[in-house]
Amino acid sequence: MENYHGQTLIYLETDMAKFARANLPTLKKTASYYLVHITVAAGVAYAVTGDLLMAFTLSLLEPTVQAFAFFFQEKLWERAVKTTALLTPASIETVRT
């Protein structure tokens, strides 16, 4: 809650807003990856087909699916790094004693 000119403002954060805030760096990286991927895919599709509309259509489908896959792959990678850090020799030695 926040007081603004004598009024109490209550912020209700949606689940989506919480998710976005918690994952902001990964979402930014995914968006950047998505834009680069679409640009490259459109260029390649245009070079192959010679048709601009077909190139844009083809370039949107695969990168969109790939962006979702990349986001979840990134989250799994972060988890693997944390797990590896927990299993270093120093942490294993601590568990034994």
C-alpha positions, 0 to 999 in steps of 0.5 A, a space after each residue: 500500500 502507498 499513500 498518494 495525496 491522502 489516498 491509499 493505493 493498493 497494488 494488486 500484482 497479477 501472477 503474470 506480473 510476478 512471473 515477469 518481474 522474477 524472470 526479467 533478465 531471462 525474458 529480455 534475453 529471450 526477446 533479443 534472441 527472438 528478434 535476431 532469429 526472426 531477422 535471420 530467418 526472414 533473410 534466409 527464407 527470402 533468399 530461398 523463396 524470393 517471396 517477401 510474404 512467404 519469407 515473413 510467414 515462414 520466419 515467424 513460425 519456427 522462431 516463435 516456437 524456438 523462443 518458448 523452448 529457449 526460455 525453458 532451456 535457460 531456466 533448466 540451465 540455471 537450475 543445473 548450474 545451481 545444482 552443480 555449485 551445490 555438488 562441489 568438493 567443498 560442499 560435499 566435504 561439508 556434508 560429510 562432517 
